[in-house]
Amino acid sequence: MRDVILIGFIALCLATAIRYPFAGLLTWAWFTIMTPHQAAFGAFGLPLNLIIAAVTIAGYVFSNEASRFKVDAITGLILMFAGWLTLSQLFSLEPQNSEPYYERMIKTLIFVLLCIQMATDKLRFNALVWVVVLGVGFFAAKGAAFTFATFGAYRVQGLAHTVLEDNNHFGIAVATILPLILYLRGQVSQLWLRQSLLALFCLSIVAIIGTHSRGAFLALLAFGGVFWWGAKHKVSIAAGLILLMIPTIAFMPAKWTERMSTIGEATQDASFMGRVDAWVINYKLAKENPFTGAGLRNSYQPDIAKEVDAERAQRAKAAHSIYFEILGGAGFVGLALYLSIFAAAFIGARQVMSNDDPVLAPWKSEFARYGQLSLMIFMVGGASTSMEMWDGYWVVIALIAALTKMSQTNTDGAGSALERMRRTSWRQQQRIRGVLARQNSQ
């Protein structure tokens, strides 16, 4: 039954996407973030994502929107990064192994480019934010319920057979959406919706703690510190975070506390040192192939890893780092382009906060601030996880790029509107003064 409902709903969305391509993009985003077909039976394994992408792209190409394609700084960097990944795949040390990861990354970047081009107004913009928040937040709420039901004795995992199945990945993803929840809470006016988002925010923090992930816990601490530092009401924010986190931590079993206490003893932890070995292997692969790298995820191949460091290859685990994954897979140039995308997103968000009028469009400055915080949390958590292909943080980058485009497009119009308001106000003042002058003369 669930398969019929899922396929029927997707068919309805795709029929709408033929006329309105953005409906297809929302379906694509929902499908990518939440992966609902993994919870079905008959739909599992069907190329639904490919069908959704094809219909969305076709609708976009044959619509008027395609003619408005514009290359901004972030779009240009993403195109360069995609081109470099293609070059890296051509010179891959093991093409058959790296090909599926290359294809997956390219599909993600195509999706991101469409998000940048199609999020052209506030309604579309916020719709994408809602898809990301609800897609991850649904599993966060389930994870919090699981934590309460088991008294924190077991780790919270993401949905099986997805990029967020691993507890570390899931915890980082949930931490990344915390600022987006706060952004949406500031945009809605209904009390029940504001309270629901606040409840989701609290449940997400419980779910992060319930993952038993040290990387996710560090990302949570980073969020709390940066959010408190930039908040106006520091005392109330600090009190709220303390009242939420301390009881939750006290609720967790002793093994959770023992695991978190090992953060300061990383050099004595075999799991962490295995990651260090993988980092070294990726660095050495990039050193031997500085321009194109070894090909995405080829450092996982024992034969390739042994060629650069036979001793570490025996102990190495997965790289568990977005930076070393890109470094080993696409070389120093690929990593430079990857980091440049983050830098451009931060700069773009800063420009929006500096240039946009807080009276005419306060939501833009709000998202720019929360979007920066979201990316910062992911960059902290991503240092210990292999999540470079996760679509969630890419959507945040796309939204910041769309925001900068909207700001540039609306700058002249907003300036003209303000000027007209000033002129109108000045004329009204002149009329009032004329009336008063006539009354005094009489």
matplotlib code that plots the C-alpha trace (Angstrom):
import matplotlib.pyplot as plt

x = [0.0, 2.8, 4.4, 1.1, 0.8, 4.5, 4.5, 1.1, 2.2, 5.4, 3.4, 1.2, 4.3, 5.9, 2.7, 2.8, 6.5, 5.8, 4.0, 5.8, 9.4, 10.0, 7.5, 9.8, 12.8, 10.9, 10.1, 13.8, 14.9, 12.4, 13.4, 17.2, 17.0, 14.5, 14.9, 11.3, 11.7, 14.1, 11.1, 9.1, 9.3, 8.2, 9.6, 12.9, 15.6, 13.5, 15.3, 12.7, 15.4, 16.6, 13.0, 12.3, 15.6, 14.9, 11.4, 12.6, 15.5, 13.2, 10.6, 13.3, 14.9, 11.6, 10.3, 11.1, 13.2, 16.1, 16.6, 17.3, 20.3, 22.9, 26.5, 27.3, 30.5, 29.2, 27.7, 31.0, 33.0, 30.6, 30.9, 34.7, 34.6, 32.4, 34.8, 37.8, 36.0, 35.5, 39.2, 40.0, 37.8, 39.6, 42.9, 41.6, 43.9, 40.9, 38.1, 35.6, 35.8, 35.6, 33.0, 29.8, 31.1, 31.9, 28.4, 26.8, 28.7, 27.9, 24.2, 24.3, 26.0, 23.5, 20.7, 22.5, 22.8, 19.1, 18.4, 20.4, 18.7, 15.1, 14.9, 14.0, 11.6, 10.8, 8.1, 10.3, 13.3, 11.4, 9.9, 13.4, 14.3, 11.1, 12.0, 15.4, 14.2, 11.3, 13.3, 16.0, 13.8, 11.4, 14.2, 15.5, 12.2, 12.1, 15.7, 14.8, 11.8, 14.1, 16.6, 13.8, 12.4, 15.7, 17.1, 19.9, 21.4, 21.5, 22.8, 20.4, 21.0, 19.7, 17.6, 19.2, 20.9, 21.3, 24.2, 22.8, 22.6, 25.8, 25.2, 28.1, 26.6, 23.1, 24.2, 26.1, 23.1, 20.8, 23.2, 23.4, 19.7, 19.4, 20.0, 17.5, 14.8, 15.4, 15.2, 11.8, 10.6, 11.3, 9.4, 6.1, 3.4, 1.1, 1.8, 1.2, 3.8, 6.3, 5.9, 6.1, 9.4, 10.7, 9.8, 11.6, 14.6, 14.7, 14.1, 16.9, 19.4, 18.2, 18.7, 22.2, 23.2, 21.5, 23.7, 26.7, 28.7, 31.7, 31.9, 28.2, 28.6, 31.5, 29.3, 26.6, 29.0, 30.2, 26.6, 25.9, 29.0, 28.7, 24.9, 25.4, 28.2, 26.1, 22.8, 21.5, 19.9, 23.0, 21.7, 18.3, 20.0, 22.6, 19.9, 17.8, 20.7, 21.8, 18.3, 18.0, 21.4, 22.3, 19.1, 19.5, 23.2, 22.3, 19.7, 22.2, 23.9, 27.4, 28.9, 27.8, 29.7, 32.8, 32.7, 32.5, 35.3, 37.6, 37.4, 40.4, 42.3, 42.0, 45.7, 45.0, 41.9, 42.4, 39.3, 40.6, 44.2, 42.8, 41.3, 44.6, 46.2, 43.5, 44.2, 47.9, 47.2, 44.9, 47.5, 50.2, 47.9, 47.4, 51.1, 51.8, 48.9, 48.8, 46.5, 43.9, 44.2, 43.6, 39.9, 37.0, 37.2, 40.1, 42.0, 39.6, 41.2, 43.8, 46.1, 46.2, 46.6, 49.5, 51.4, 51.8, 52.0, 51.9, 52.1, 49.3, 47.1, 46.7, 45.3, 43.5, 39.8, 37.5, 38.9, 36.0, 36.8, 35.2, 38.5, 40.8, 38.2, 38.3, 42.1, 42.8, 40.2, 40.7, 44.1, 45.1, 43.4, 40.1, 40.3, 41.1, 38.0, 35.9, 37.0, 36.5, 32.8, 32.5, 34.4, 32.2, 29.1, 30.4, 31.3, 28.0, 26.1, 28.1, 27.3, 23.6, 23.8, 25.7, 23.8, 20.1, 17.7, 16.4, 13.1, 12.2, 13.5, 14.5, 14.2, 17.2, 19.6, 18.1, 18.8, 22.2, 23.1, 21.6, 22.9, 26.5, 26.0, 24.7, 27.7, 30.1, 28.5, 28.8, 32.4, 33.3, 31.4, 32.6, 36.2, 35.4, 32.8, 32.7, 29.7, 31.0, 28.3, 25.4, 22.9, 21.7, 24.6, 24.8, 21.2, 22.3, 25.1, 22.6, 20.2, 22.9, 23.9, 20.2, 20.0, 22.9, 21.3, 18.0, 19.8, 21.7, 18.5, 16.4, 19.1, 18.1, 14.4, 14.7, 16.8, 14.3, 11.4, 13.2, 13.9, 10.3, 9.3, 11.7, 10.4, 6.8, 7.5, 9.2, 6.3, 3.8, 5.9, 5.9, 2.1, 1.6, 3.9, 2.0, -1.3, 0.0, 1.6, -1.8, -3.6, -1.1, -1.4, -5.2]
y = [0.0, 2.4, 1.8, 2.7, 5.9, 6.8, 6.2, 7.9, 11.0, 11.1, 10.8, 13.7, 15.8, 15.0, 15.8, 19.2, 19.6, 19.5, 22.8, 24.1, 22.8, 24.1, 21.5, 18.9, 20.5, 20.3, 16.6, 16.0, 17.7, 15.8, 12.5, 13.2, 14.4, 12.0, 9.0, 7.8, 4.9, 3.2, 2.7, 1.0, -2.5, -2.6, 0.9, 0.0, -0.2, 1.6, 4.5, 7.0, 9.6, 9.5, 9.8, 12.8, 14.4, 13.9, 15.3, 18.3, 19.1, 18.7, 21.0, 23.5, 23.4, 23.9, 26.6, 30.3, 29.9, 28.3, 31.5, 33.4, 31.2, 33.4, 32.5, 34.1, 33.5, 30.3, 28.9, 29.5, 27.7, 24.8, 24.4, 24.6, 22.0, 19.7, 20.1, 19.2, 16.1, 15.0, 15.5, 13.6, 10.7, 10.6, 10.2, 8.0, 5.3, 2.9, 4.3, 1.5, 2.1, 5.9, 6.1, 5.6, 8.2, 10.6, 10.1, 10.6, 13.9, 15.2, 14.5, 16.4, 19.4, 19.5, 19.5, 22.4, 24.4, 24.1, 25.1, 28.3, 29.2, 28.3, 29.7, 33.1, 34.5, 34.2, 31.6, 29.2, 29.9, 29.1, 26.0, 24.5, 25.3, 23.6, 20.5, 20.2, 20.8, 18.4, 15.8, 15.6, 16.7, 13.8, 11.3, 13.6, 13.5, 9.7, 9.5, 11.6, 9.3, 6.3, 7.8, 8.4, 4.9, 3.2, 5.6, 6.4, 2.9, 2.4, 4.7, 6.6, 5.7, 7.2, 5.4, 2.3, 2.2, 6.0, 8.4, 9.2, 5.7, 6.0, 7.6, 10.1, 11.2, 11.5, 13.5, 16.0, 16.4, 17.1, 19.6, 21.3, 22.0, 23.5, 27.1, 26.4, 25.5, 28.8, 30.7, 29.1, 29.8, 33.5, 33.5, 31.9, 33.9, 31.1, 30.3, 26.5, 26.4, 28.4, 26.0, 23.0, 24.2, 24.9, 21.3, 20.0, 22.1, 20.5, 17.0, 17.5, 18.3, 15.1, 13.1, 14.5, 13.4, 10.1, 9.2, 8.8, 10.5, 12.5, 14.5, 15.4, 16.4, 18.7, 20.2, 20.8, 22.5, 24.7, 25.6, 26.5, 28.6, 30.6, 31.0, 32.4, 34.7, 36.3, 36.5, 39.7, 38.0, 36.0, 35.3, 33.8, 31.9, 30.4, 29.5, 27.8, 25.7, 24.7, 23.7, 21.6, 20.0, 19.3, 17.2, 15.3, 14.5, 13.5, 11.2, 9.4, 6.2, 6.1, 4.6, 7.7, 9.9, 7.7, 7.8, 11.7, 11.9, 10.3, 13.4, 14.8, 11.5, 11.1, 10.1, 7.0, 6.0, 3.3, 4.4, 8.0, 6.9, 4.7, 7.9, 9.6, 6.8, 7.3, 11.1, 10.4, 8.0, 10.5, 13.2, 11.0, 10.1, 13.8, 14.4, 11.8, 13.0, 16.7, 17.9, 15.3, 13.1, 9.4, 9.5, 9.7, 7.1, 5.3, 5.6, 2.9, 0.4, -1.6, -2.1, 1.7, 2.6, 0.1, 1.8, 5.0, 3.6, -0.1, 0.1, 2.6, 0.9, -2.1, 0.1, 2.8, 3.1, 5.3, 8.9, 10.3, 13.8, 15.8, 17.6, 14.6, 12.7, 15.6, 16.0, 12.3, 12.0, 15.3, 16.6, 19.9, 21.8, 20.0, 20.8, 24.4, 24.7, 22.9, 25.2, 28.2, 27.3, 27.5, 30.8, 32.3, 31.2, 32.9, 36.1, 36.1, 35.8, 38.6, 40.8, 40.1, 41.1, 44.3, 45.4, 44.4, 46.7, 45.1, 46.9, 45.9, 42.3, 41.3, 37.6, 37.8, 39.0, 36.4, 33.5, 34.8, 34.8, 31.3, 30.0, 30.9, 29.2, 26.1, 25.8, 26.5, 23.6, 21.3, 22.2, 21.4, 18.1, 17.3, 17.3, 13.9, 12.5, 11.4, 13.6, 15.5, 14.0, 14.8, 17.0, 18.9, 21.3, 21.8, 23.1, 25.6, 26.8, 27.0, 29.0, 31.5, 31.8, 32.3, 35.0, 36.9, 36.8, 38.1, 40.9, 41.9, 41.8, 43.7, 46.3, 48.8, 48.3, 48.6, 51.7, 53.3, 52.4, 54.0, 57.1, 57.3, 57.0, 59.8, 62.0, 61.3, 62.1, 65.4, 66.4, 65.7, 67.8, 70.6, 70.5, 70.6, 73.5, 75.3, 74.7, 76.0, 79.0, 79.9, 79.5, 81.8, 84.4, 84.4]
z = [0.0, 0.9, -2.5, -4.3, -2.3, -2.8, -6.6, -7.0, -5.2, -7.2, -10.4, -9.4, -8.6, -11.9, -13.8, -12.1, -12.8, -16.6, -16.2, -13.1, -13.1, -9.5, -8.3, -9.7, -8.0, -4.6, -5.3, -6.2, -3.0, -0.9, -2.5, -2.1, 1.5, 2.9, 0.5, 1.1, -1.3, 1.1, 3.5, 0.8, -0.6, -4.2, -4.9, -3.4, -6.1, -8.8, -10.5, -9.2, -8.4, -12.0, -13.4, -11.1, -12.2, -15.9, -15.7, -13.7, -16.0, -19.1, -17.6, -16.8, -20.2, -22.1, -19.8, -19.8, -16.7, -18.6, -20.6, -17.3, -16.3, -14.8, -13.7, -10.3, -8.3, -6.5, -9.7, -11.6, -8.9, -8.8, -12.6, -12.3, -9.5, -11.6, -14.5, -12.3, -10.9, -14.5, -15.2, -12.0, -13.2, -16.6, -14.8, -12.0, -10.7, -10.5, -12.9, -12.2, -8.5, -8.6, -11.3, -9.2, -6.7, -9.5, -11.0, -7.7, -7.0, -10.5, -10.0, -6.7, -8.3, -11.1, -8.5, -6.7, -9.9, -10.5, -6.9, -7.4, -10.7, -9.6, -6.1, -7.4, -4.8, -1.1, -1.6, -3.5, -1.3, 1.9, 0.3, -0.2, 3.4, 4.6, 2.6, 4.1, 7.7, 7.5, 5.6, 8.3, 11.2, 10.7, 11.5, 14.2, 16.0, 15.6, 17.0, 20.0, 20.7, 20.4, 22.8, 25.4, 24.9, 25.3, 28.0, 25.7, 25.8, 22.1, 19.3, 17.1, 13.4, 10.2, 7.6, 6.3, 2.9, 2.8, 3.3, 6.8, 8.0, 10.0, 13.4, 12.9, 9.6, 11.0, 14.0, 11.8, 9.5, 12.3, 13.8, 10.4, 10.3, 13.8, 12.5, 9.6, 12.2, 14.0, 10.7, 9.9, 13.4, 12.8, 9.5, 10.7, 12.5, 13.7, 17.4, 17.0, 14.2, 16.1, 19.1, 16.8, 15.4, 18.9, 19.9, 16.8, 17.7, 21.2, 19.9, 17.4, 20.1, 22.0, 18.8, 18.3, 21.8, 21.3, 18.3, 20.7, 18.0, 19.3, 16.0, 16.2, 19.9, 19.0, 16.2, 18.7, 21.0, 18.1, 17.3, 20.9, 21.2, 18.0, 18.4, 21.9, 20.8, 18.1, 20.1, 21.5, 24.6, 25.8, 29.3, 28.1, 25.3, 27.6, 30.2, 27.5, 26.2, 29.7, 30.8, 27.7, 27.4, 31.1, 31.8, 28.5, 29.2, 32.8, 31.3, 29.1, 30.5, 31.9, 28.7, 26.8, 29.3, 29.0, 25.2, 25.2, 27.7, 25.2, 23.0, 24.8, 24.5, 20.7, 20.2, 22.4, 20.6, 17.9, 15.9, 15.7, 14.9, 12.1, 10.6, 10.9, 9.0, 6.3, 6.3, 5.7, 2.9, 1.2, 1.6, 0.1, -2.8, -3.5, -3.2, -5.9, -8.0, -7.1, -9.9, -10.4, -7.3, -7.3, -8.1, -5.7, -2.9, -4.5, -1.2, 0.1, -2.3, -0.4, -3.4, -4.1, -0.4, 0.0, -2.9, -0.9, 2.7, 3.2, 7.0, 7.5, 4.8, 7.2, 10.0, 7.9, 8.0, 5.9, 5.6, 7.7, 6.5, 3.7, 3.2, 2.9, 0.8, -1.8, -1.4, -2.1, -4.8, -6.7, -5.6, -4.3, -7.0, -6.4, -2.7, -3.4, -5.6, -2.9, -0.2, -2.5, -2.8, 1.0, 1.1, -1.7, 0.3, 3.4, 1.5, -0.3, 3.0, 4.5, 1.5, 1.9, 5.6, 4.8, 1.7, 2.1, 3.7, 6.9, 6.6, 3.1, 3.3, 6.8, 5.9, 3.6, 6.3, 8.7, 6.4, 5.5, 9.2, 9.9, 6.6, 7.6, 11.0, 9.3, 7.0, 9.9, 11.8, 8.8, 8.2, 11.8, 11.8, 8.2, 9.4, 11.0, 8.5, 4.8, 3.9, 0.9, -1.2, 1.2, -0.5, 2.6, 3.0, -0.7, -0.6, 2.0, -0.3, -3.2, -1.1, -0.2, -3.9, -4.8, -2.1, -3.5, -6.9, -5.6, -3.7, -6.8, -9.0, -6.5, -5.5, -8.2, -7.7, -3.9, -4.2, -6.6, -4.3, -1.3, -3.4, -4.4, -0.8, 0.2, -2.7, -1.8, 1.9, 0.9, -1.3, 1.5, 3.8, 1.3, 0.9, 4.6, 4.9, 2.1, 3.8, 7.2, 5.5, 3.8, 7.1, 8.9, 6.2, 6.6]

ax = plt.figure().add_subplot(projection="3d")
ax.plot(x, y, z, "-o")
ax.set_aspect("equal")
plt.show()
